[in-house]
């Protein structure tokens, strides 16, 4: 918990951290630390009061919200510490007012 306060929580970090987490191989046990930290960092960024649609563009079919939910679904199935971080991210993310209206029912 003490380290969490040191992570930058500016929304400009959302896309790069999301990309970092997506680029990791869930089956590679040697880099679980990177996956864990990036998922915890995303859980912090997910709590910032901004509309997630702000990051969506017409050029991509997959929204940032869908990417985060897909990432969570991937990592809750692994058997390392990143599973805990994915569960934390999922819980914080789907309880956002803008996300719960759109995705909570479908995500479960």
N, C-alpha and C positions, 0 to 999 in steps of 0.2 A: 504493500500500500504506500509506503514512503517513496518508492521510485515513481509511482504513477503521477505524482505531483510535478515531476521533472519533465514529463513529456509535453512538447508544445501542443496546444489544443486549438490552434488556428485552423479554420476550415480549408485553407489552401493546401494543407498537408493530406487531405482526404484522398485525392486521386493518386498521388505517388505511393502512399502507404497501401492503398487498396491494390494498386498494381504490383507492389512488392509481395503482398500476401498471395495474390493470384498466381504469381510466377513461381512460387515454391512447389516442390514436389511432395505431396502428402506422404508418400511411401519412403522418403529419404529420412531415416532416423537421425542422421548426423547433423541436420540443421533444424531441429525442433525449436531451438531457442529463437531463431529468426521468425518462425511461424508464430510462436507464442507471443513474442513482443509485438509483432505487427498486428495480431488480433486484439491484444489488450489495448494497443494504441488506437485502433479503430473503434473500440468500445468507448474510449474517451471522446474521440471525435464525433461519434454518433450521438452524444448527449448535447452537443452544441446546438443552440436554438436557431436553426436555419432550415429552410425548406429544401428537401433532398432533390426536388425537381430542378433546382438551380444548377445542378451538375449535369443534367441530361441534355443531350443535343439531338437534333433531328438526324444527324449523320449515323448514329449508332442505334441499333434496334434494342439492345439490352440497356436497361436503365441502371444507374448506380445502385438503386435499391435492390433490384433483381440480382446484381452482381454480389452485393453483400450477403443477401439471403442464400444465394448459391454457395458462396464461400463458407458460410456457417454450416450449411448442410454437409458440405464436403468434410469439414474438420471435426464435426461432432462424431464422425465415424472412425477417426484415427484413435490409436491407443497410446498416445503420449500426452504431455501436458497441454499441447495446443487444443486438445478436446475441451478442457476446462475454459480456456480463453474463448473458444468458439461459442460455447454455451453462454458465457457472459455477454459477448457481443450480440448474440441472437436475442437474449432477454432484454438488453438495453435498447436494441434497435427496433424490435417489433412493438415495444411499448411507447415509442414516439407517437404523438397524436397523428401526424401526417402519414406515418407508415401503418399504424394499426388499422386505420380506416381502409387502406388499400390492400394490405398484404397479410394481415394476421390470420384470417380464415384460410387463405390459400396456402400460407406457409406451413400450417399444421397439417 
